[in-house]
Amino acid sequence: MDALDVSRWQFGITTVYHFILVPLTIGLAPMIAVMQTVWHVTGNEQWLRATKFFGKLFLINFALGVATGIVQEFQFGMNWSEYSRFVADVFGAPLAFEGLVAFFLESTFIGLWIFGWGRLPRRVHLACIWLAAIGVNASAYFIIAANSWMQHPVGVAWDDSRDRPAMNDFWAVLTNNTTLAAFPHVIAGAFLTAGTFVAAIGCWWMARNMWRAKKLRAASEAGETADLPPTTSPSQIDATPEDLEHDARRLWRPVTRFALWVVMVSGVALFITGDIQAEIMFKQQPMKMASAESLCETTTGAPFSVLAIGRQNNCDNITQVIEIPNMLSFLANRDINSTVQGVNELQVQYQEQFGMPGQNFAPNLFVTYWGFRAMITWALGSALLALGALWLTRKKRVVESRRFGLFALWMIPTPFLANSSGWIFTEMGRQPWVVVPNWEDDLDPLRIHMLVQDGVSNHVAATVWVTLIGFTLLYGALGVVWFMLQRRYIIEGPATYDAVPPDEPSDSDEPKQLSFAY
């Protein structure tokens, strides 16, 4: 592989790894803010325990997300310096706002939230987590605005003196219709991830508590000692059956039901926003959407492909097995009899427009086709968890099935994989463009565009291989740390002393400051 191939692999690996952490941070911060708000309003100590428990998991994820995100900023200068020079006047602005506004809110108010327990007034402390949650989501908006400009450049004019586009309307960049469609979809995916994460843990803890309570009660009635596996959870070591059942019903069930409704609402939002985003993509990036359906020939009344087989990176070897008639035309134009351009026609059209007869303008059909379907399929894991858990917790019931508790844990990775698959589809489907030409807004598309091979730095491949291997090994080690920390504290569960409000006296010898953070 040459420097271009290795640079693409490095950016793809580091970006996907970083974005595994991002949806949980974006979605979990507002959910923790809601939990703390409920405690603030009702005084129910169980919501305080939930706040500190999930706050601990949030901080682990946030710390690793920051560490991996910093690398992304340097990627542009290291391996993509030509791209950085080309888009500098535009790309730098939303990234600067992300740092000055969003990251300032995140870092400042998360710090105040961590150190402010028992020191700040309750309302001020509550405001800190809400401001941090706003900062996290604002950060996502500015990043998506920058990415959307690459998908659909607006608000610029060609600068002949510097031979690159110059931004003349920052507001147009921020209100790009691609941004306005992508942002709600990304946020809905983040809430789906966080909701699934919280609900799955809640289901597992309910099942665990009810099973241990049943075993303890049966042993007590038989006058025996319960043969239970050892636990590292302080709240379960000396717990009675009544204590365990109380936690299942008063702590885990309300938190889980809250998370399940977050999953349901975000799932509906994903469906709606995804449809809106796809309709825009059909107009702005028809090659991406044709590739997503392996639609090789222009078709009137085009069907939606449910399953296609063959060597799918070659239009000559694709066989459509299952199709929904006319559905693709409806999704593209809201007309079941409309015409949708195929890959082959678009390939000829782009070669003529840009005078590049040898350039392949089609993305990798296999990755694009299956990335789109993987995104949808993985998201079904959250739907299965939500439907099953809502049924099992109806009418004040709790989850008692250990099998379902384990099933819930196995569903945690599915929304993470769905988010990553969606971004792989979005970015791979944009190839070979790194800045897609805009034919809609009279922006001189024959100059305001960039092919991926034109954006790479002038490195030798060996130089990039060193950093690729280094980042992969480092990120792999950090991934193990992330998993072990999450696993440890999920198994330990909420601390009993966290039920005592931090600004009230306590007889506990447990540490009061940062006790929820490690």
Beta strands, then each sheet from edge to edge (+ up, - down):
strand 1: 156-159
strand 2: 164-167
strand 3: 299-300
strand 4: 304-310
strand 5: 318-324
strand 6: 339-340
strand 7: 433-435
strand 8: 450-451
sheet 1: 1+ 2-
sheet 2: 3+ 6-
sheet 3: 4+ 5-
sheet 4: 7+ 8-
end
